[in-house]
Amino acid sequence: MKFAMLILRNVIRNPMRSILSVLVTVVLVFVVIVVWSVLSLLDYLTTEKSQNFRGLVTERWSIPSRLPFSYADPLSRGAARRPGDVMPTDSMTWQFYVSTLDKEKITRESLLFCVAVEPAKILTMMDGLDLLEGNDLAELTRYVKVLEEKRQGIILGRNHAVNLLQKSLFEPKEIIGKRINVTGLATFKGIDLEFEVVGLFPPGRYDTLAAINREYYNNAFDAYQRNTGRTHPLAGANLNLVWLKVPDTNSFTRLAEQIENAPDFANPAVKCETAASGYASFLGGFKDLIWGMRWLLAPACLFTILLVIANAISISVRERRQEMAVMKVLGFRPWQILALVLGESLLLGAGAGMLSSGGTYLVINVLMGGLKFPIAFFDRFMVPEAALWWGPSVGGLAALLGSLLPAWSARNVKAAEVFAKIT
Amino acid sequence: MFDVWNQLAFWSVVVLLLAAVSRVPIGYNLRNLTVRWRTTMMTAAAFTLVIALLVVMTAFVNGMNRLTDSSGRPDNVLVLSDGAPDEAISTLNLGDLPQIENLPLVERRGGRPMASRETFIIVNQAVETTRRDRPKRRFLQLRGIEDPLRSAYVHDQGLLPGGAWFSPAGAVELPPDGERARPVVAIQCVVGEGVARELGRDRDAAQLASARNPKRLDVGDTFTMGNRTWLITGILDSASTTFGSEIWAKRSLVAAIFGKNVYTTLVVRCPSPQAAVEMKDFLANYRNVAVSAQVETDYYKSLSETSQQFAWAIGFVVVIMSVGGVFGVMNTMYAAISQRIKDIGVLRLLGYSRLQILASFMLESLGIAIIGGALGCFIGSLADGWTATSVVSSNAGAGKTVVLRLVVDANTLALGAVLTMIMGAVGGLLPSLNAMRLKALEALR
C-alpha cells in the first residue's frame, strides 16, 4: 500500500508533466478506439461464424442481384428436394426498392433505400437486430407488429428520420405516425409508393436502411400492370437476395451445394455464400483503406503514445537520479526502483486510457449518436462496450513498453556514482 | 482561404524573425539538442510519425481527386436512364438511343454519330487462386461496347503498345496448351492497368515465374470470370482515369453471359465543350426521351464526394494526432527548461532580453519539430506511386471501385511542413513563455 502511495505521489509531484503525458495518451487512445470501433464491426461481419451460420443467396455473376420472385419459396426452403436434404432453420427474402423523397432534387439525403421483407423476420434474421435485448427489443417488436398489420407501414433508419424532420439525431421518433410519398428511381421508375412511418431501427447499423412490407411492395407491381397495361421491367426480377440460417458449417456446405446444383435456379444462376464472404466482397473496394487503418494509423498512434510516455518517464528518471540513489542507500532493492518507475508509467497510461475510452464511449455513442464514417453500406459506427477495456489496456501497455528502458536505467543507478558527481 | 504556400511562407518568416530576434548563439540550442539527443530524437520521432501519416493519407486523397478530375471529357455527354444516379442501375430505352444519337449537337464522322452505346455490369468474380492472402470473391467492372474503335474515340482511350482491340466477333478459340486439355472459346477483352494489376496479384509463385509481366496481367494472358475464359488483347492506356479499373468487351457477348440485355449508358461526343453543355440542357427538356444527361467531366467530378469525406476524416485524425504531438513537444521543452533554469539566469545576467530568450527556446522547439517533420515528409513521400483500391462515389449514390495511384505532390509536402511548424510553435510557446518570465537572480538561486 505504501508502495502504491509512493507511486501516486511521484505521479502528482510534477503535475504539468503528468497532465501533458495523460493528455497525449487520451487523444491518441481516442484515435485508436475510433479506428478499432470501425474495424471491430467490419471484422465481426467478415469473420466466418462457427454457429448460427448465415448464408446469402444472390445472382451468381453480377450485382445488383436480380432474381425472379418465384425463387423466394424454394430458396427459403434451401432448395431441399429429397429426404435428408438440409433445411434452413430460418430465412428471409430481401427485395430492394430505391426511391427518393424529393424527385426534383435527388441527393444522398433525399434517397430512401428500402428492403421489402416479411416483417416478422426483422427480429430473427437481420444481423445485429437478432441480438437486441430489453427496451430496444420491446420497441422494435412493437414496430414490427404494426408493420405486419399496416401493409403501408415503413420502419425507417435514423438518417431518413433526421432528413425528413431536418432536426438533430435526438428527436427522430417524432416522425412516427407521419405519412411520406416516395418516387421510384432508375429501374424502380413507375413504382411510386405512399408509406406511414410505424417505427425506427435502433441507431447504428441500419441508419441508412428502411424496411417495408413485401406484400405491399409486390402488390405495387400488380397495380403498375393494371394502371399501364404493361408489365413493369422489374416485375420478373424483383427478388434481390435470400438470407438463410443454418446451425453449423457442415450444414451450410451441404445447403450451398443443394442450392447451387438445383436445376430450378439455372437462369439466372444463383450462388450461395456465407454472409461473411458476402460482406467481404462488398468491402473489397475499401480493402486498402481498411489495411491502412489497421496497420498504419492505429500502430502509429500506439507508437506515438509509447514515445511520448517513454520520453516523459526518461526525463523524470534523469531528474530523479539523486533521489533514486538515496532510496538505494535507504535499502530499496533495484527491482523495487524498477517497479516504482514502471508503476508510475502504468498508472499514467492506464489511467489516461480509461479516461479516454470512457470519454470516447460517451461522446460518440451518447452525444454524437455514432461516429459518421460512410464506408460501403455503413453510415455511422458505434463504439462497442468492449472499448471500455481497450483504453486502459492500450494506454497501460504502451506506457509499460515505453518505460521499460527508463525503468531499467533507474534500476541500475549506482549510488556511489551519483554522489561522486554531486561532490 | 487556406493556402498552404501562404501558410508555409508565413511560418518561414516567423522562423527567420525568431532567428533574427534571438541573439543567443544558435550553437547553444544545438548543443542542448545534441546533449539530450535521446529526448530530442524521441520527440522528433513523434513528429515523424504524425507527419508521415499525414503525407500518406493526403496522398491517398490526392490520388482519388486526380482520378475523378482527369476522367471524362468536357465535350462528352453521358446519358443514363431518367433518375438513375449510377450506370449500374440505369436502363435506357432502346428507342431513345437513335433519337439522341441523331441530334444535330452530336459530332459525326464519316456520316456516323460519335456515340458509344454501352452496358455497364458489375461482375461478382470467384477468385481462382491458391494464394491465401487473396479474396475469395471480388467485384469487377465490365463495360460492354459495340464498336471498340468508336468507343475508344469517344472516350479518348488508346491502348498500350503491343495491344489490339478485340475482333468484331469478340471471341476467339484458344488451342489446347499446358493449362487446357481441349480448345476453349475465350472472350476477348481489353483491361485497364489497375484491374490488370489486381488480377495479376492472384498468380502464385509458379505462374509468376513464367509470367509475361510479373507486375500485372498482359496481352495474351487469360483469366476466368462468369465461368468463361477471357483473353486480354490490350491494356487500356488509362493512367489516372476510372477506366483503369474496367474491363471492356463485346457488348452482345457480355450481355448474354451476364443476362443484362439492356443499354445502361450512352456517351456522345459533341463538337465542343459548349455544345456538350447545350446538349445536356436540351436533353433535360426533351420530352421524346426519358433520360438523365450530364457533361461527362461533371459526372466524374461528382464522384469526388468520397474523397471529400476521406479528406475530412483525415483532417480530423491529423488534428487529434497533432494535439498529441504538441503535448509531446511541450513536455520535452518544459523538461529542457527546468533543467536549464540556471542557464537562463546566466543568459539574463549576460544581458539577453526576455524576448531573446523566448525566441531562443521557440527556435529550439521548432528545431525539434523541423527535424521530425522533415523526416516524416521524406518517409511519407516514399508512398508516391503506390497503388491502392478505393471507391469513389457521388452524393446522389453513384459509385465506382477504382485502383488509384497515391500522389505525393509539393502541396502535400508543404502541408506537412506547415503542420510541423504549427505543432512546434504551439508546443514550444508555453514553455518558452515560462522561460522568458524567469527572473535572473531567482533562476540562479
Interface residues (C-beta under 8 A of the other chain):
Chain A: M16 R17 L20 S21 L23 V24 V27 L28 F30 V31 T58 E59 R60 W61 S62 I63 P64 V98 T100 K103 I106 T107 R108 L111 T183 G184 L185 A186 T187 K189 P233 N267 P268 K271 E273 S277 A280 S281 F282 G284 G285 F286 K287 D288 L289 G292 L296 L297 A300 C301 F303 T304 I305 L307 V308 A310 N311 A312 S314 I315 E319 F373 P374 A376
Chain B: R38 T39 M42 T43 A45 A46 L49 V50 A52 L53 V56 M57 F60 L80 S81 D82 G83 A84 P85 D86 A88 I89 S90 T91 I121 I122 V123 N124 P135 K136 R137 R138 F139 G226 N227 I257 F258 G259 K260 A290 E305 T306 Q309 F310 A313 V317 I320 M321 V323 G324 G325 F327 G328 M330 N331 T332 Y334 A335 S338 Q339 A388 T389 S390 V391 N395 A396 G397 T401
